Amino acid sequence: MDGVGARVYRSIGSFALRNLDPFLMLDEFDVHAPGGFPDHPHRGFETVTYMLEGEFLHEDFKGHKGRIGPGDLQWMSAARGIVHAEIPANNKRAHGLQLWINLSSKDKMAEPNYQEYPKEKVVEAVPEEGINIKVIAGESYGIKSPVMTRTPTMFIDVKLKKGKKMEQVIPKNYAGFIYTIAGSALFGESKHASEAHHTLVLSNNEGEYIPVESTSDDCHFVIIAGQPIKEPIVQHGPFVMNTEREIYQAFADYQQGRNGFEGGPEWVSTIRDRWTS
């Protein structure tokens, strides 16, 4: 469990796999009201929210707000500081993925920004019938995502019918992993069999591409890879910096409402108490 009343399958960021540079966390969340992720801060990284089913409301302390529905993408660079809330929009299931991507030291104190794409704007590759690939970031089968990534990142969402095969090119200098959402498939040259809610870390000897063959009609997985930053990672809850001193500074800045957190300590979102009686 994570947040308030949220069921989470944690891939990256678990005790088994603390992080995979440049990735800090991948959660598959499954939330029903009154659950959610009420008001909380971030500094030093980016969050990518990709909805699979249902809707979330989002609001931050600078007045940015909106609704994230099925297939929609929100790429939020918290950088020097964001305080926000994410709450189910209705009583239906809210199911999706949230990825945390580290920022290099030169970008950690940059200004926050958002890139938001409704499902109609998320580009898709369909190499053949039964193979559907949403290109969240990076490139697949010649289709390039318009998303700008401060940390070079590839993020593709793949659905395959049984017996279908696909190959995804992985840049040589990237570290990556596969997370299976539903169904089953054979991954890599070794044809490693995997079912839902499993994480497969891509090894260096798999070559520049990963072949996949579906063994079910509901095969659904994501391939995520990025360029390692190769800097120290010091994480304490919602803050990810390079040194302990910078973590202490982040807590002080948030508590005192300065250096990017102006107005943060006293801010209360309008959606925080949406489902409380």
Secondary structure, DSSP 8 states (H G I E B T S, - for coil): -BTEEEEEEESTTSSS---BTTEEEEEEEEEEEEEEEEEEEEBSEEEEEEEEES-EEEEETTS-EEEE-TT-EEEEE-TT-EEEEEEESSSS-EEEEEEEEE--TTTTTS--EEEEE-GGGS-EEEEETTEEEEEEESEETTEE-----SS-EEEEEEEE-TT-EEEEE--TT-EEEEEEEES-EEETTTTEEE-TT-EEE--GGG-SEEEEEESSTTEEEEEEEE----S--EEETTEEESSHHHHHHHHHHHHHT-TT-TTTTT---SSTTTT--
